[in-house]
Amino acid sequence: MPCPGKTFVNGITWYSPIITKPEELSFCEECYNQFIRNTPLNIHMRNDGTFIGVCDFSAKIRELWLAAVRENNIDRFNEYVQSKIEDVRTMRTKYAQLYSNYSLEIQRRGVLVSSQFKSSMEDTALKAPCPVRPVLANS
């Protein structure tokens, strides 16, 4: 199967640098087999198994990987990966905070609408005519 690039795909094996957490930066099995597998630096990669993901083996990462293999030095590659991972972690933290704020706002609005509805119903009940008929004396 060719590299899926940024298209989500399931059912293939994913690999990532050992300095990352699983699924933070993933390389598809095609890119792994073509560029990483048969190199002495493949020991710096981990098999993460199968999951739904996209391939992060971009042109820049490929260029840095090939340079690392050529120089037999993983340091520059790892520095770049670390900077990308920090960006991803920062973005995920901001997303989680935004989602939390959004959830709280939705809850607040729900309570507000419920309160307004209840108040409206109470006002309607107070203004409604009394359903009890007056009792008339026998003539």
C-alpha positions in Angstrom: 0.0 0.0 0.0 1.5 3.4 -0.9 2.0 6.0 1.8 -1.3 7.5 2.8 0.2 10.9 3.5 -2.3 13.1 5.5 -5.2 10.8 4.6 -6.5 8.8 7.7 -6.1 5.1 7.2 -6.6 2.0 9.4 -5.3 -1.5 9.2 -1.6 -0.8 8.7 1.3 -0.9 11.1 2.6 2.4 12.3 6.1 3.3 13.6 7.4 6.2 15.5 10.7 7.5 17.0 11.3 6.1 20.5 11.7 9.6 21.9 7.9 10.2 21.3 4.8 8.7 22.8 2.7 6.4 20.6 0.6 8.2 18.0 2.3 11.6 18.5 4.4 11.3 15.3 3.7 8.2 13.2 5.3 6.8 10.1 3.4 4.3 7.9 4.8 0.9 7.1 5.5 1.9 3.5 7.8 4.8 4.6 9.3 2.6 7.3 10.1 -0.2 4.9 11.4 2.2 2.2 13.5 4.6 4.3 14.0 3.3 7.8 13.9 -0.5 8.1 17.3 -1.4 6.5 19.3 1.3 8.2 21.5 1.0 11.3 19.5 3.8 12.9 16.2 1.8 12.8 16.9 0.9 16.5 15.6 4.5 17.2 12.1 3.5 16.0 9.3 1.7 17.7 6.5 -0.5 16.2 3.3 1.1 17.6 0.9 -1.5 16.1 -2.2 -0.7 14.1 -4.5 2.2 14.7 -6.2 4.9 12.6 -3.6 7.5 11.7 -1.9 9.6 9.1 1.7 9.4 8.0 3.9 12.2 9.4 7.0 11.2 7.4 7.1 14.6 5.6 9.7 15.7 3.1 11.5 17.6 5.9 11.5 14.5 8.2 12.7 12.3 5.3 15.5 14.8 4.5 16.6 14.8 8.2 16.4 11.0 8.4 18.4 10.4 5.3 21.1 12.9 6.6 21.1 11.1 10.0 21.7 7.8 8.2 24.4 9.2 6.0 26.2 10.7 9.0 25.3 7.9 11.3 24.1 10.5 13.9 20.5 10.7 15.1 20.9 13.9 17.1 19.7 16.5 14.5 16.8 14.3 13.6 15.8 13.9 17.2 16.1 17.6 17.8 13.7 18.3 15.0 11.3 15.6 16.1 11.4 16.9 19.7 10.5 20.4 18.5 7.6 19.1 16.4 6.4 17.0 19.4 6.5 20.1 21.7 4.4 22.0 19.1 1.9 19.1 19.0 1.7 18.8 22.8 1.2 22.6 23.1 -1.6 22.5 20.6 -3.2 19.6 22.3 -3.1 21.3 25.7 -4.6 24.5 24.2 -7.3 22.4 22.4 -8.1 20.6 25.7 -8.5 23.9 27.5 -10.7 25.3 24.7 -12.8 22.2 24.8 -13.2 22.4 28.6 -14.2 26.1 28.3 -16.7 25.3 25.6 -18.2 22.4 27.6 -18.6 24.7 30.7 -20.2 27.4 28.5 -22.7 24.9 27.0 -23.6 23.7 30.5 -24.0 27.3 31.7 -26.3 28.1 28.8 -28.3 25.0 29.4 -28.9 26.0 33.0 -29.7 29.5 31.9 -32.3 28.3 29.4 -33.8 25.9 31.9 -34.0 28.6 34.4 -35.7 31.0 31.9 -38.1 28.3 30.8 -39.1 27.5 34.4 -39.5 31.2 35.2 -41.6 31.7 32.1 -43.8 28.7 33.0 -44.3 30.1 36.5 -45.3 33.5 35.1 -47.8 31.9 32.8 -49.3 29.9 35.6 -49.7 33.1 37.7 -51.4 35.0 34.9 -53.8 32.1 33.9 -57.4 32.4 34.9 -58.4 30.2 37.9 -59.8 27.0 36.6 -62.0 26.6 39.7 -65.7 27.5 39.1 -67.5 29.4 41.8 -70.1 27.4 43.7 -73.6 28.9 43.2 -76.1 28.7 46.0 -79.3 26.7 45.3 -82.2 28.8 44.3 
